[in-house]
Amino acid sequence: MSTARALHALRDRFSPTDRMPLVFLGHGSPMNAIEDTGFSRAWADLGRSLPRPKAILVVSAHWMTRDTTLVDVSAMPRTIHDFYGFPEALYREDYPAPGNPELAREVVSLLASHHAEEDSTWGLDHGAWTVLKFLYPGANVPVFQISIDMSRGLGYQLEIGAALSELRDRGVLILGSGNVVHNLRAMRPGGKPLDFAVEFDTLFADKLTDRDFTALSDRENLGALLRMAHPSVDHYLPTLTIAGASDGRDDLTFMTDDIDLGSVSMRSFVFHPA
């Protein structure tokens, strides 16, 4: 199906709503899911201020694919504990939200030109459920994930975001989850923020504010600073998806802009319709 036909189908099958915000959350350690932290409290506060969506689409750093963008069409996405070495209490966490197979299949059509395919095996990884449990603790809003195609350039995620932006007018909250800076090898528990982490985090915030998304997706010009901030760009790409789904009518708000463990930016941001 062509993108134009997919858009027409989406508009025909799902009634229009007020435009939904866009959210990116720096999720950091899975322990934020079970500990009372400044981050988890901020997510809970944000959840109380957000409108109730018809569905939530999540782009998480923890679902990576190659040469395709997968869309989870399962009716009841499973809670994935995709980490090891943590307390048993974390493995008992469950987020039993329903999926939305009908809408997810519309997204497959919407992203047909981006090699999208259906998937019913994934679920909700910890990039999704550890923050959703604070945003919508009742687990009663349908939610589904789409993967990140790691074989593509940074700008590809801006394109994905732009293609998904139509969903905002159909009651869908698009949520990105990753980290603006994510260098686990450089982590220093209790350590002060490292210079490269502060530099990249500041550059990102400035360029996002200026809507200079080209600069944020220019791997060559970001150069060594990007490589220090992101030895692998999986945690960076969801920021670009959310940026790509925004437009000049949105107001940008930053929250939780701490650098945790020396090299993990917890910066989060929301694009609100003006």
C-alpha positions in Angstrom: 0.0 0.0 0.0 1.3 3.5 -0.9 1.9 6.0 1.9 -0.9 8.2 0.6 -3.4 5.2 0.6 -2.2 4.2 4.1 -2.9 7.8 5.3 -6.4 7.7 3.8 -7.1 4.3 5.5 -5.8 5.6 8.8 -8.1 8.7 8.6 -11.1 6.6 7.6 -10.8 4.0 10.3 -9.7 6.1 13.3 -11.6 9.3 14.2 -9.7 12.5 14.6 -8.8 13.8 18.1 -7.0 16.8 19.5 -3.3 16.6 18.6 -1.4 14.5 21.1 2.0 15.5 22.6 5.2 13.7 21.9 7.4 12.3 24.8 11.0 11.2 25.0 12.1 9.8 28.3 15.7 9.1 29.4 15.0 5.7 31.1 18.5 4.9 32.5 18.8 2.0 34.9 15.9 -0.5 35.2 16.1 0.0 38.9 14.1 3.3 38.4 11.1 1.0 38.0 11.2 -0.1 41.6 13.0 2.6 43.4 11.7 6.0 44.5 14.0 8.3 42.5 13.8 11.8 41.2 13.4 10.3 37.7 10.5 8.0 38.6 8.7 10.8 40.5 9.1 13.1 37.4 7.6 10.4 35.2 4.6 10.0 37.5 4.1 13.8 37.6 4.3 13.9 33.8 1.7 11.1 33.5 -0.7 13.0 35.6 -0.4 16.0 33.2 -0.7 14.1 30.0 -4.0 13.5 28.2 -5.3 10.0 28.1 -4.5 8.6 24.7 -6.4 6.0 22.7 -3.1 4.1 22.3 0.6 4.5 22.9 3.3 3.7 20.3 6.7 3.1 21.9 10.1 3.4 20.1 12.6 1.9 22.6 16.3 1.6 22.4 16.0 -2.0 23.3 14.3 -3.3 20.2 16.9 -3.3 17.4 16.5 -4.9 14.0 18.3 -4.8 10.7 16.9 -4.0 7.2 13.3 -3.8 8.5 11.1 -1.9 11.0 9.0 -4.4 12.9 5.7 -3.5 14.5 4.3 -5.6 17.4 0.8 -6.6 16.5 0.2 -8.9 19.5 -3.1 -8.6 21.4 -1.4 -8.8 24.8 2.2 -7.8 24.7 4.4 -9.7 27.2 6.5 -7.9 29.8 10.2 -8.5 28.8 12.8 -8.6 31.5 15.8 -8.0 29.2 18.5 -7.5 31.7 20.5 -9.5 34.2 22.1 -9.2 37.6 19.3 -7.2 39.2 17.2 -7.9 42.3 14.5 -10.5 42.1 11.8 -7.9 42.7 12.6 -6.3 39.3 11.9 -9.6 37.5 8.5 -9.9 39.2 7.4 -6.6 37.7 4.6 -6.9 35.1 2.9 -4.4 32.9 -0.2 -6.2 31.5 -1.5 -3.5 29.1 -3.3 -4.7 26.0 -2.0 -4.2 22.6 -3.8 -2.7 19.6 -3.4 -5.1 16.7 -5.7 -3.1 14.4 -3.8 0.1 14.8 -0.4 -1.7 14.7 -1.3 -3.1 11.3 -2.2 0.4 10.1 1.3 1.5 11.2 2.8 -1.4 9.2 1.0 0.1 6.1 2.0 3.6 7.1 5.7 2.5 7.2 5.5 0.3 4.1 8.2 2.4 2.3 10.4 1.9 5.4 10.3 -1.9 5.0 7.9 -2.4 7.9 6.6 -5.9 8.8 4.3 -7.4 11.4 5.7 -9.1 14.5 3.9 -10.9 17.2 6.8 -12.2 19.3 8.3 -9.1 21.0 6.1 -7.3 23.6 7.2 -4.5 25.9 10.9 -4.4 26.8 12.3 -2.5 29.8 12.7 0.7 27.8 8.9 0.7 27.5 7.4 -0.8 30.7 9.8 0.8 33.3 8.5 4.2 32.3 4.9 3.3 31.3 4.2 2.0 34.8 4.6 5.6 36.0 3.0 7.4 33.1 -0.1 5.2 33.0 0.1 3.0 36.2 -3.3 1.3 35.5 -1.8 -0.5 32.4 -5.2 0.1 30.8 -4.1 2.1 27.7 -3.4 -0.1 24.6 0.3 0.0 23.8 2.6 -1.5 21.1 6.2 -1.1 20.1 8.0 -0.6 16.8 11.7 -1.5 16.3 14.7 0.6 15.3 16.3 -0.4 12.0 20.0 -0.3 12.9 21.2 -0.7 9.3 20.1 2.8 8.4 21.6 6.3 9.0 20.6 8.7 11.8 18.3 10.6 9.5 16.2 7.6 8.8 14.7 7.9 12.3 13.7 11.4 11.5 11.9 10.0 8.5 10.2 7.4 10.6 9.0 10.1 13.0 7.6 12.2 10.2 5.7 9.2 8.8 4.3 8.5 12.3 3.3 12.1 13.0 -0.2 11.6 11.5 -1.0 9.3 14.5 -0.9 12.3 16.8 -4.2 13.5 15.3 -5.8 10.1 15.9 -5.3 9.9 19.7 -1.9 8.2 19.7 0.8 9.2 22.1 4.2 8.5 20.6 6.8 7.7 23.3 10.5 7.5 22.7 12.7 5.8 25.3 16.5 5.8 25.4 19.2 8.3 26.6 20.6 11.4 25.1 24.1 10.2 26.3 24.7 6.5 26.9 28.2 5.3 27.4 28.1 2.4 29.9 31.8 1.8 29.6 32.5 5.2 31.0 30.1 5.0 33.9 31.3 6.0 37.3 28.9 5.3 40.2 28.7 8.4 42.3 31.0 10.2 39.9 30.5 13.8 38.6 29.3 14.2 35.0 32.1 13.6 32.5 33.0 16.5 30.2 32.0 14.7 26.9 28.6 13.8 28.4 27.9 17.4 29.4 29.1 18.7 26.1 27.0 16.4 24.0 23.9 16.8 26.2 24.2 20.6 25.9 24.7 20.4 22.2 21.7 18.2 21.8 19.4 20.4 23.9 20.5 23.5 21.9 20.0 22.0 18.5 16.7 20.5 19.5 15.5 23.9 20.8 16.6 25.4 17.5 14.9 22.6 15.5 18.2 22.0 13.8 17.5 18.3 13.4 19.9 18.0 10.4 22.8 18.8 12.8 21.5 16.2 15.2 21.5 13.5 12.5 24.8 14.4 10.9 27.1 11.6 12.1 30.1 13.0 10.3 29.9 16.5 11.8 29.0 15.1 15.3 32.2 13.0 14.9 34.2 11.9 17.9 31.8 13.6 20.3 28.9 11.3 19.2 31.2 8.3 19.4 32.1 9.1 23.0 28.5 9.8 23.9 27.2 6.8 22.1 29.6 3.9 21.4 26.4 2.4 19.9 23.6 4.8 18.8 20.7 2.6 19.8 19.8 4.8 22.8 20.2 8.0 20.7 17.9 7.0 17.8 14.6 7.3 19.7 15.3 11.0 20.3 15.4 11.5 16.5 12.1 9.6 16.0 10.4 11.9 18.4 12.0 15.0 16.9 11.0 13.9 13.4 7.3 13.6 14.5 7.3 17.2 15.8 6.6 20.3 13.8 7.0 24.1 14.2 3.6 24.3 16.0 5.0 22.4 19.0 6.3 23.9 22.2 9.3 22.1 23.7 9.8 21.4 27.4 12.8 19.7 29.0 12.8 17.7 32.2 15.1 15.5 34.3 18.3 16.9 32.6 20.7 15.2 35.1 23.8 13.3 34.0 23.6 10.0 36.0 26.6 7.8 36.8 28.9 10.2 35.0 28.0 9.2 31.4 24.2 8.6 31.2 22.1 11.6 30.4 18.6 11.4 31.9 17.4 14.3 29.9 13.8 14.0 28.9 11.6 16.2 26.8 8.0 16.8 25.6 6.7 18.4 22.5 3.3 20.0 23.4 0.9 21.2 20.7 0.9 25.0 20.9 
